[in-house]
């Protein structure tokens, strides 16, 4: 019995190659789901755990709806496997393997999702993939990504709120993300950053732009507005809540209603954005108008490609899909060896000697999971300031814990008695990479200035992304993921410059020696 899909007054006969192509596509996607099940499960767990990414549950149903809308256009096209798609599929597989070997979950998740359009291109061909380009791209919104924006958006929100309060004429004292008004104290926390508003607005705004507009210019403008509006709206929301609390003598907007006011305000703003955007809607135009799309053909479909090409494409899809997890699993079971040769105690150089317990108490960075550590204080032989060097060495991080990650900071996320403050950059003569200069405050009024570098691949850097990239490339090629944290530090009373003069003198001699030591630990 012939299958006909009605379309207006006529009917569309699906191209003859669709039954076999859909079977092959189902096999490829099933293999993808099974091979990368832990990666997809990690995405679902984040949707469940975080309200910021709860919209992830809607992405797949939305994509299915978008594909359903295109069913008549797709039916008139002949699936033709494209073996050229093997190239991006190989690259995406390598991307996932590198993310797995150095435990970067966002890289694994993006790679797993990007495999879907690559498989569609391989099995169904380029023309069908072009028709599905937006639904396939929209799948990326399923990846829980964007939390890196929390801290900068918290700072922006605090900047705007404090500035607006001062313009209002209300006295305010600011200390970082905390600020005091005559009626009470406020702070900008992660929930106030506006990231969840931004992510929700961009996801909805992108879908709205695709459905309502045909011109790419209008689509891009609306997406830009969907990015800008929630940021500004969150600033106004924060300012409004603080002022409501201040004017009501902290009787309003200080408890549960704080969040309620925020969501109501955000909902009204987003609704107005969509209502105004709808004034320029173009969804009444045909698909080809103002978009450059070609009207789908309605004639007799071309003959289906030979079965051998489809079988080859399906076999390649299965091979590449399962190869990534198998290779990463084999690499992660390799024994990378113990860490030897780092030594213990302070690193002594000419003119410096080990400090006594009376000189100062050694400070340790809040990094964890190191395989070996070395550190201690030294003082100049001519009664100089006590300074210290601390080294944490990492190896087999997939098994023992990562050096670069959210959990590791100089203050230490597991320590409540230390606070970390921004301090800029610092340079050491003879060292080609500047270090991060960080100020820390601890118990009993203790203050520490710290200079931090990461060592990876025989060189220093301050970029966590560079560390991960070098580790991933080394592991991919069969090497180790050796890396180290190098921190120079000193206590100070009022001005950190008091201690940094001695710190610079010690660093000029100790850092080159530390680099030679690390090269020896890494071995050939």
N, C-alpha and C positions, 0 to 999 in steps of 0.2 A: 504494500500500500504506500503510495507516494505521500510525503510529508509536505504540507504547505503552511507557511506562516503568513497570516493575513497582515496587510499593510495598506490601510485606507481602503480604496475600492478594489485594489488588485491583490495579488498574492506573490510571495517570494518563495522560490524553490531553493532550499539549501544546496550549496555546491556539493558535488558527489564525494569530495574528500573529507567532509566533516565527521562522519561516524568514526573512521579510523583515527583521524587527528585528535578527536576528543578523547578517545580511548588512550592514545599515547600520552596526551596531556595529563590525564588522570593518573596514569602510572608514574609519570615524572614528578607530579606534585605530591603523590603519596610517598614516594621515595624521599623527597625533600623533607616532608613532615617527619618521617621516621628517623632519618639520618640526623636531623637538626632538632629533634624533639626537645632536648634540654634547653636549647637556645630559645625556642618558641615558648617553652614553659616559663622561662625566666621573664619574658615579656608579660605573660598573663599574670604572673605573681606580682609584678610591679603595678599592673592595672588594679589588682585587688588591694594592694597595700597603700597606694598613693592616690589621693583624690586628684592630684595634678594630672595624672595620666589615666584616669578612669574612662575617658573618652575612647581609649583604645579598644574597648569592647564593641564600639559602634563602627570601627573602621572597616572590618571585613564585610558586615552587612551592607554598608554604604557602597563599597566597591562592587559587591554583587549586584546591587540595584543599578549602578552606573553601567555595568556590563549588560544587564538586562535591557536597558534603554537602547543599547546599540545593536540589539540582536538582529534587526532587519538589515542593517548595513553589513554586519559580519556574515550573515547568511549568504549574501551575494558574492562574497570573496572566497577564493579558493585557497585553502591552507597549503602552503608550500614550505617545507622545512628549510631553514637557512643554516648551513653548517658554519658560516662565518661567525655565528653567535657563540661558537665554542671559545673564541678568544676572550670576550668579556666574561664568560662563565668561568674560564680558568683563572682570570684575574680576581674575580669575586671570591672564588674558592680559596685562593692564596690569601686574600684579605681576611677571610674567616679564620684560616689556619693561624695567621700571625696574631690575630686577636685572641685566639684560644691559647696559644703558646705563652703569651704574656698576660693573660687574664684581663683583657679589656672588654668588658661585657657589651658596651655600646657598639664597638667594631663588629663583634660577632652578630649582634642583632641586626645592624644595618646590612651586613653581608648576607645573612639568611633571607632577609626580605628582598634584597636586590636580586637574589637568585630567581625569584618568581618571574619578573619581566625577561630575564635572560633565558629562562626555560621556555617562555612563551615565544620569544623570538626564534629560538632553536627549533622548536617543534611546529609552530604554526606559521612562522615566516615574518618577514619585515612589514608587509602591507597590513596584516592584521595587527601586529604590534603597534604600528603607527596609529591605527584607529583606537587602540586601547591605551594610548600613552598616558592620558590623564588618570584613568582608574588605576593603572599599574603604578604610576608615580604617587598617587594618593595613599597607597599602602604604606609609604614611609612614615605617615603620621601614626602608624601603629607602634613605632619604635619609641619607647619612653626616653626622650632626649630633651635636654634643655635646662637641667638643674644647675649647670655651670653658670647660668644667668642669675641665679638667686642672689649671690653676694653683690655683684655690681648693681642690680636693680634695687637691693636694699639701700645701698649707698645713695643712688639717685633719688629714691623716695625720701630718705632722710634729708638730703640736700634741699629738695623742693619744699618739703613740709616745714622745715626750720626757716627757710627763706620767706615762705608765704606768711608764717606766723609773725615774723619780724615786720614784714610789710603791713600786717594788720595792726601793729602797734603793741603787741603783747610781748613782754620781756621773756626771753628764753635762753637757757644755757645748754650748750650741746657738748657731749662727751662721746665721740664716736657715733654709735647708733642709738645712744640714750640722750634724751633731752628733757630738761626740767622747766615747767611752767609754774607760776605762783600757786596753781591749784593742784598740781600733781606731777608725777613723773611718767614719761612715756618712752617706749623703745620700738624700733622697727625690727621685727623678727622675720623669720623666713616666710611665714604665712602672709606677711604684709608686703612682700617683695613685688607681688603682682605677676609672678611667673605663671601661675595657673590661669589667671585671666588672659595673659598673652597667648599661651599655648592654645587655649580653648578658642580664642578669637581668631587666631591664624587658621586653625583647622576648619572652623565654620566659615570664615571669610573666604578661604580658597575654594571650598565647595560651592558657596553662594556665587562667587565670581564665575566659576565654570558653568553653572546651570543658568545664570541670568544673562550673561554677556556672550557675544560672539566675537567681538573685537578683542584682540590680545592687549591692546592699549588700555581699554577699560578694565580688563581682568587684572592686569598688573597694578594699575592705579588703586583698585579696590583692595587688593592684597596688601599694598603698602599702607593704605588707611587702616586695614585690620591689624597691622603691626603697631602703628603709631597710636591709635585711639586707646587701646587698653593700657598702654604705658602712661599716657597723660591722665586717663581716667583714674588709674590707681593713685597717682599723685594727688589728684583732687579729692579722692576718697579718703586718703590718709589725712590730708589737711582738714577735711570736713569733720572727720571723726574726732580729731584732737580738739577742734574748736567747739564741737558739740559738748564734749566732756568738760572743757574749760568753762564754757558759758553756763553749763548746768551744775557747776561745782562738783563735777565727777559723779553726778547721779545718773547720767545717760552716757551711752557709748563706751562704757568701761568694762562690761562683762560680755555675756552671750550676745547682747544686741550689737556689740562691736562688729562681729562677723556678719550678723544679719543685715545691718546697714550697708556693709561692704558688698554683699552679694546682690542686694536689691538695687543699689546704685549701679553696679556693673551690669546687671540685667537690663536696666532701663537704657543705659548708654549703648549697649550692643544692639538692643531692639531699635533704637533710633538710627543707628548706623545702617542696619539692614533696610529700614523703611526709606531712608534717604537714598540709599544705593539702588533701591527698586525703582526710583523715578527714572533711571536711565536704562532700565532693563531691555534686553534684546532677545529674550527667549521666544518671542513670537516670530522671529526671523527663522528662515530655514537654516539647516546646519551649514550649508555652504556659504551663506551670505556673511560678509565682513570677517570671514575667518580663513579664507583661502583653502577650505576643505573641498574636495571633489565630491560631487554627488554620487552616491553608490550606484553601481551599475544595476540594471534590471533585465539585462539580456540573458542569453543562455550561458551558464557557467562554463569556465574552461575545464578541460579534462583533469581529473585528479592526478597528482604526481605518482610516479611509480612507488610501489610499496617498499622497495629496497631503500630508498632515500629516507622514508619515514622510520623504518627499522633502524637505520644507521643513526639518525638523530636521537631516537629514543635510547639506544644503547649508549651513546655518548652522554646523554643527560643522566642516565643511571650511574655510569662510571664516574663522572665528575662529581656527582652529588655525594656519593659515598666515599670518594677518595679523601676528601678533606678531613672528616672526622677520624678515618682510619689512620691517616698519617699523623695527625695531631695526637691521637691516643698513643701511637707507638713512640713518638718523640717524648711525650710526658712520662713514659715509663722508663726512660733511660736514666741510668745513674750518672749524675753530673759530678760526683765526687765530693769529698769533704773540703772545707776551707782550711788551708794550712799556710803558716808563714806570716800571719798578720802581727803576731807578737802581742805584748801586753804592756800596760803602763804608759806614761807620757813619752812623747817623741822628743828626744833630747838633741839639740843642735849646739854648735859652738857658742859659748857665752851664756848659755842657759842651763839651769839645773832643776831637778825635780823639786816641786814646792812641798813644804811641810804642811801638816794638818792645820797649823796655826795661821798659815798664809791665807787660805780660802778653802771653801768646800767645793769640790768638783761638781759641775752641773752636767746633766746628761740630756740630750735632745729627746723629745717625745716620740721618736720613731721606734717601731717594734718589728719583730720577726727577723732580725738580722741573724745570720749564721755565725758571725764572729764580730767582736767589737774590741776597740782599743781606745784608750783615752786617759787623760790626766792633766794636771796643772804643772806649769813650769814658771820659774821666775828668772829674771836677769841676775847674773852673779853680782852685779853692782846694785842690789836692792831695788830692782825694777818692779813693775806692776805684775801681778800674777795673771797669766793667760793660759788658755787650754786649747787642746786639739782633740776632737773626738771623731772616730771613724767607725761606721757601721758597714759591714760587708755582707752582701746578699748574693745567694746562688740558689738555683732550683726554686725560683720564687712561686711557680705554679703550685708547689707542694708545701712550702714553708711560709709563704706570705710575701707580699709585694713591698718594694721600697716606696715607689710612687703610687699614691692612692689617697682617697679621702681620709682614711683613718690615720695617716701619718702626717703630723705637723711638728714644728719645733717645740711648740707649747705642749703638744700631746692631747689628743682628743679624750684620752682615758684619764687625764689629770685635770682636776677642777681648780687647783691652786695656782696654775700658771696661765697668763694671758699673753697673747702675741699681738704686736703692733707693727704696722708697716714702717719700713725704715729706708727704702730705696736700694741703691747698688753701691758696690765698693770695688776697688781695683787694687791688685797686688803687683808690684814690679816683677817682671819676668814671667807673669802668668797671663796668657792671652785671653782668658775669659773672666769678665767681672763676676763677682759673687753677689748673692742676695744679702742685703744688710737688714737684719731683723732685730727689733727691740722687744724684750720680754720683761714682764713683771711677775714676781712670784711671792711666796709666803714671807711674812715678816719684812715686807718692803724691799725685798731683794730685787735688783735690776741687773739684767744681763744684755749685752750687745753681742750678737752672733753673726758671723759671716758664713754663708752656706753655699756649697757646691755639690753637684752630683758628679760622680765619676763613672763613665761607661765607655767601653770600647777604647780604653787608653787615653781618654781626654776628659776635660772638665766641661760641665755645662750647668745651666740653671733651669733649663727647659725640661719639664716632665714629659712633654710630647717627644722631644728628641731622645730621651732615655728610653721610652717605650718603643720608638721606631727602631733604635739600634738593637735593643734586646730582641725585638721580633725578627729582624733581619738575621741576626746571629743564630737564633733558634731555628728559623726556617731553613738555614743552610747547614744545620746539623751541629752548631756550636752551642755554647753555654749562654746564660743570661746574666753573667756576672755584672754587678753594679755596686757602687758604694756611696754612702753619704759622708761628706767631709765637712766638718764644722769647726771653725775657730771661734773662740768666745772669751769674754772677760766680764767681770763684774764692774759696775760703775755706780757712783753716788747720784750726781745731779746731771752731769753732761757726759754722754758716751764718748765724746772726743777725748776725755781724760784717759780712758783705757785704750782707745784705738791707736794711739801713737805707739804704745808698746806692742799692741796686737799686730800692727803693720810690720814692725821690726822682726817679730817672731815668724810671721807668715812668709816673709821673703825668703827665709832659710828653710822653714819647716815644710811648706807646701811642695817644693820640688822633691824633697826627701820622701814625703808621703806618696807622691805620684810614682816614684821609683819602687817604693814598697808595694803599692797596689799592683803595679805591672808584674812584680815578682810573684805575688799571690795568685794573680790570674794565670800565670804560666803561659806556655806556648799554645 
